[in-house]
Amino acid sequence: MTKLPFQIKDISLSEFGRKEIDIAENEMPGLISVRKKYGPLKILKGSRIAGCIHMTVQTAVLIETLIELGAQVQWSSSNHLSTQDHAAAAIASKGIAVYAWKGQTKEEFDWCIEQTLYFQDGEPINMIIDEGSDLTSLVIEKHPKILNQLKGITQGSYNGINYLTKLYREKRLKVPTININDSITKSKFDNFYGCGESLVDGIKSATNIIIAGKVITIAGYGNVGKGCAKQLSKLGARILITEIDPINALQASMDGHQVLTMDDAAPISNIFITTTGCPNIISSDHFKLMKNDSILCNLGHLNTEIDINWLNNNSIKKDSIKFDLVDRYTLIKNNNNNNNNNNNNNNNNNNNNNNNNNNNNNNNNNNNNNNNNSNKDYSDNSNKNNNNNDNDDKSYNLIVLSKGNAININGNGGHPSFIMSISFCNHVFSQISLCVENYVLKYSPGIHILQKSFDEEIARLHLNHVGAKLTVLTPVQCNYLAIDKNGTYKPSFYRY
Ligand SMILES: NC(=O)c1ccc[n+]([C@@H]2O[C@H](COP(=O)([O-])OP(=O)(O)OC[C@H]3O[C@@H](n4cnc5c(N)ncnc54)[C@H](O)[C@@H]3O)[C@@H](O)[C@H]2O)c1
């Protein structure tokens, strides 16, 4: 069967896409500098790249940069909801093989990735750019012929790296891989500044809710969680953190946030944000404790942090208010849950309640009541017909954004262009490192971090745009610090 040159939603959107790409280019100084420096050299000539990253306006600038550097490129999106159809149209209208549209089914999503493995001339890819493991795992598990010719993988996401680390431990990773996520210029910028800002934008565009005064629980205090906490605190929210790692928990405490468990946070928060990269963070036991119209959203790579399946199977009503962006679930109240402010007493807890009326004990009792009643027929549909509205005394609502997919990517314009310029420069320098003959011998099969000199170079390429002027070391200072005036400035273990 002949291969389709591209598959997108609507090619007539290409002019709109091109206008947005033009604006984005101005905010992506790193990628534009790379084009100027390496474009004339066609440094990536011979690279046949399949990319699987959210097909957005910013990704379009990356794709066109790779092509200007001499690579052949085919693209799919790393999430079924994240494609900006006008960006895909602009790319397709230039004759670039892109297979992506917003709102794919699982089968369509898989089909799109599969299309990127062989080029029109029948030649397979020899490089991968991935964020998540969908493309990489397809090649590794199902396409051994392609795997044999693969020169390298650049992987941008924490979850993708987890997958590759597992393969490496099983001695099945035969290809050099560069872990972009742990470059300083990725994790300390995209994850921290990018997620923090685009989260706020995502929540507001979905709900128009005011952040000031809200109690917000953030699951995970890694780079993403810290960035979100910083932005939300600035807007006047009170932040609660859940963590498994004592170091991150201590950091959160010393940044002024209360660290507790999801069981404790559920009844007292207005907004919940998952940022862990770990499944099953918010589950049915927590939903049962939450306040009416609590807002739940995720920033982690996978949509498994919030148990959306349980909500789909157990709510008595689901209103999709903005297509794919806001779902309002109506659930039947458990008489003993936190939505019932009467603090009904469980027999086992009568004494406690009678002796002590403080809030904490009331909350504890609520939790206990819920735990004790977790086997109750919470999903009892017998009340279905009685449910008229959110505020009747039998039901309450939970609002889920973007179906549990990353709200900052799917909810609005995604990460800001400037942040994506920094992240994508990591992919480009890594691709150059892995492909170009001069560099290729440095990387054995396994997982590597991009050299610090590139990390510093990427930051340097973005300084002018923010009006920053670097201090240059004097010869005496260089001598004293034992540092070259052009870097590198820090040892590899420095944490920034
Ligand atoms: N949406 C985006 O634009 C975007 C951007 C960057 C990263 N990400 C994703 O965000 C997630 C987090 O990335 P990161 O860079 O912050 O990683 P990180 O490792 O720095 O932070 C994750 C934190 O979650 C904690 N954690 C893990 N399991 C937990 C659990 N069960 N309960 C509470 N805390 C738990 C870890 O201890 C860690 O501190 C990843 O899935 C990553 O792919 C998304």
The ligand as an SDF file (V2000), in Angstrom:
LIG
                    3D

 44 48  0  0  0  0  0  0  0  0999 V2000
    3.2850   18.5380   31.4440 N   0  0  0  0  0  0  0  0  0  0  0  0
    4.4920   18.9320   31.1060 C   0  0  0  0  0  0  0  0  0  0  0  0
    4.6590   19.8610   30.3290 O   0  0  0  0  0  0  0  0  0  0  0  0
    5.6740   18.2570   31.7150 C   0  0  0  0  0  0  0  0  0  0  0  0
    6.9540   18.8190   31.6160 C   0  0  0  0  0  0  0  0  0  0  0  0
    8.0090   18.1870   32.2650 C   0  0  0  0  0  0  0  0  0  0  0  0
    7.7890   16.9950   32.9360 C   0  0  0  0  0  0  0  0  0  0  0  0
    6.5350   16.4700   32.9630 N   0  0  0  0  0  0  0  0  0  0  0  0
    6.2220   15.2290   33.6800 C   0  0  0  0  0  0  0  0  0  0  0  0
    5.9690   15.5620   35.0530 O   0  0  0  0  0  0  0  0  0  0  0  0
    6.3050   14.4540   35.8750 C   0  0  0  0  0  0  0  0  0  0  0  0
    7.2720   14.9010   36.9710 C   0  0  0  0  0  0  0  0  0  0  0  0
    8.4620   15.4300   36.4150 O   0  0  0  0  0  0  0  0  0  0  0  0
    9.5920   16.0490   37.3720 P   0  0  0  0  0  0  0  0  0  0  0  0
   10.6530   16.5570   36.4860 O   0  0  0  0  0  0  0  0  0  0  0  0
    8.9890   16.9290   38.3830 O   0  0  0  0  0  0  0  0  0  0  0  0
   10.1040   14.7140   38.0860 O   0  0  0  0  0  0  0  0  0  0  0  0
   10.8010   14.6490   39.5380 P   0  0  0  0  0  0  0  0  0  0  0  0
   11.3690   13.2830   39.6420 O   0  0  0  0  0  0  0  0  0  0  0  0
   11.6910   15.8310   39.7270 O   0  0  0  0  0  0  0  0  0  0  0  0
    9.5650   14.8120   40.5370 O   0  0  0  0  0  0  0  0  0  0  0  0
    8.5710   13.8480   40.7690 C   0  0  0  0  0  0  0  0  0  0  0  0
    8.3430   13.8480   42.2830 C   0  0  0  0  0  0  0  0  0  0  0  0
    7.2100   13.0430   42.5740 O   0  0  0  0  0  0  0  0  0  0  0  0
    7.4870   12.3180   43.7630 C   0  0  0  0  0  0  0  0  0  0  0  0
    6.6200   11.1300   43.7840 N   0  0  0  0  0  0  0  0  0  0  0  0
    6.7360    9.9770   43.0810 C   0  0  0  0  0  0  0  0  0  0  0  0
    5.7350    9.1410   43.3870 N   0  0  0  0  0  0  0  0  0  0  0  0
    4.9680    9.7780   44.2950 C   0  0  0  0  0  0  0  0  0  0  0  0
    3.7900    9.4240   44.9870 C   0  0  0  0  0  0  0  0  0  0  0  0
    3.2140    8.2250   44.8210 N   0  0  0  0  0  0  0  0  0  0  0  0
    3.2400   10.3330   45.8440 N   0  0  0  0  0  0  0  0  0  0  0  0
    3.8190   11.5440   46.0440 C   0  0  0  0  0  0  0  0  0  0  0  0
    4.9590   11.9310   45.4040 N   0  0  0  0  0  0  0  0  0  0  0  0
    5.5140   11.0570   44.5450 C   0  0  0  0  0  0  0  0  0  0  0  0
    8.9690   11.9720   43.6530 C   0  0  0  0  0  0  0  0  0  0  0  0
    9.5430   11.6810   44.9120 O   0  0  0  0  0  0  0  0  0  0  0  0
    9.5380   13.2400   43.0490 C   0  0  0  0  0  0  0  0  0  0  0  0
    9.9940   14.1490   44.0310 O   0  0  0  0  0  0  0  0  0  0  0  0
    6.8680   13.3980   34.9160 C   0  0  0  0  0  0  0  0  0  0  0  0
    5.8370   12.5250   34.5480 O   0  0  0  0  0  0  0  0  0  0  0  0
    7.3120   14.2010   33.7160 C   0  0  0  0  0  0  0  0  0  0  0  0
    7.3550   13.4390   32.5230 O   0  0  0  0  0  0  0  0  0  0  0  0
    5.4790   17.0730   32.3900 C   0  0  0  0  0  0  0  0  0  0  0  0
  1  2  1  0
  2  3  2  0
  2  4  1  0
  4  5  1  0
  4 44  2  0
  5  6  2  0
  6  7  1  0
  7  8  2  0
  8  9  1  0
  8 44  1  0
  9 10  1  0
  9 42  1  0
 10 11  1  0
 11 12  1  0
 11 40  1  0
 12 13  1  0
 13 14  1  0
 14 15  2  0
 14 16  1  0
 14 17  1  0
 17 18  1  0
 18 19  2  0
 18 20  1  0
 18 21  1  0
 21 22  1  0
 22 23  1  0
 23 24  1  0
 23 38  1  0
 24 25  1  0
 25 26  1  0
 25 36  1  0
 26 27  1  0
 26 35  1  0
 27 28  2  0
 28 29  1  0
 29 30  1  0
 29 35  2  0
 30 31  1  0
 30 32  2  0
 32 33  1  0
 33 34  2  0
 34 35  1  0
 36 37  1  0
 36 38  1  0
 38 39  1  0
 40 41  1  0
 40 42  1  0
 42 43  1  0
M  CHG  2   8   1  16  -1
M  END
$$$$
